[in-house]
Amino acid sequence: MKSSDEWRTNRHRTRNRQIPALGSTTYLNTAAESIPPLCVREALEMYWQDKLRGMNGRDSHYAKMEHCRDAAARMLHLLAVFAVAGRAAEIAGITEPFFDVTLSASVSGTIGSRLVEEGALVKKGQVLIELEKKLEELDVVRRTLAREMAQTEWERLKALAEKNAISVSREELDKKRTEFNIASVDLNLAQEQLRRRSLVSPIDGYITEILLEAGEGCEPRQPIVRVVETRRCYFVTNLDGKLGHTLAIGQQLRLSLDAGKSPVGVEGTVSFVSPVIDPASGLMKVKLVFDNADGKVRPGAAGRLLMPE
């Protein structure tokens, strides 16, 4: 590793090579030296005094600069602590939907039809998007006929054996029953392939985004539709670690949430308190769930947690 003197020498050589006119010029780069404009004269006087004493003029400046940075860091930390304490009764946060899911197909294909529009209210289990599925539908019909034929042959042979109309071996009956079971499994597989051609909502909620149009191709796990539930929402914030330790799951607190021209006051229930504190900020994540059946609060809106006095 290079020493500070070697680093400075290389820096001067680079500067002289890039800007030859500065080779015989004495100057002070106040921005690079972290010197405020009002302190330039004082910095120059101190520099020359140190040089006259046979000292490296920059060493004392660098020491003072590091001292000032350390003092500033301590001051900012204290200001942050005082600010948190001053706002302890009202802590900012953001609202999020209770469920926010982006749906994708598990198979590749072409979008056949869109059955909903953006902004629509949908129910759990409702079909939203259908991929082209003509081949899968025909396969289900074929597998259904094959299963019915296998079932008919098995039942006919079993009935004859029970009446002793013909001699039927146990192996023949087992073979027909196995053929029927295989046909049943094949039909179930065909029906599952057909089911996967439809995109179904897993929740009650609103369609907020449709990413593909009819006729466009899609790949497995490619995002197609986003659905959110807004009847319940989360309020998410980050508290000072000491303050977060005073909260408990199930505790009810007041929230003031932005909702148009004036904020809305609601009751929130603590649903999550992070088990860890971020070592860099000293904050811990907290989530409260609140009822939003009237839809007054749009998830994503800002809000404030009103801590008890």
Residue, then its C-alpha position, 0 to 999 in steps of 0.5 A: m500500500k502506498s504511503s500518504d507522501e507517495w500518494r501526494t507525489n503521484r497526485h502532483r505529477t498527474r496534475n502537472r502532466q494534465i495541466p502544465a501551466l500549474g507547474s510553477t503556480t502556487y494555488l489552493n483547491t479549496a473544494a478538494e481541501s474541504i475549506p469553506p470560502l470564508c476560511v481560505r485566508e486563515a487556512l493560507e496563513m496557517y499553512w505558511q506558518d507551519k512551513l516556516r516552522g519546517m513542518n508539512g503545511r498540510d499535516s495539521h490541516y488534515a488533522k483538523m479536517e478529520h477532527c471537524r468531520d468527527a465532530a460533525a458526525r457526532m453532532l448529526h447523530l445527536l440531532a437525529v436522536f433529538a429529532v426522533a424524540g421530538r417526533a416520537a408522538e407522530i411517526a411517518g410511514i406508508t400504506e400498502p395493500f393487504f394482498d398484492v399479487t402479480l399473476s403469471a401462467s405456468v405454461s407458455g402460449t398466446i393470450g386468447s382473451r382478456l375477460v377483465e379490464e384494469g380497475a375491475l373488481v374481481k372475486k376469488g376464483q374468477v377467470l381473468i385471462e385465457l390462453e389459446k386452448k383449442l388443442e387442450e380442449l380437444d385432448v380432453v374430449r379424446r381422453t374422456l371418450a377413451r376413459e368411457m370405452a375402457q370403463t365400459e369394457w371393464e364393467r361388461l367383462k366383470a358382469l359376464a364373469e359374475k354371471n358365469a356366462i363365459s370363462v374369464s380369468r383373473e388376469e383379464l379382469d385386472k388388465k381391463r381394470t388397469e386400462f380403465n385406471i390409466a385412461s382416468v389418469d390420462l383424462n386428469l392430466a389433460q384436464e390439468q393442462l386445460r386448467r393451466r390455460s386459464l389465469v384465475s384470481p387467488i383473491d378478492g380485489y382490484i385489477t391494477e395492471i394488465l401487462l399483455e394484450a390478446g394475441e401476444g405470446c407469454e412465457p412461463r412465470q412471465p408477469i401478466v396481471r396484477v391484483v390487489e386487495t384494498r379492503r384491508c391495508y398495511f401501514v408500514t413504518n420504521l421506528d427507533g429500536k427503543l421505541g419499537h420495543t414498547l409495541a406488542i402484536g395485537q396492540q391498537l394504535r391510531l393512524s392518520l392517513d392521507a386521503g384526498k383533501s384531508p387526512v383520515g383517522v383510523e384504528g390500526t392493529v400491530s401485526f408485525v414487529s421486526p425481531v431485528i434492528d438495522p445496525a446502520s440506522g438503529l431502526m426496526k420495521v413495524k406493520l399495522v393492519f387497518d380496515n379500509a372497506d370504504g376505500k377512502v385510503r388508496p394504498g401507497a398513500a403516506g400516513r402517520l402513526l400516532m404514538p400514545e403520550 
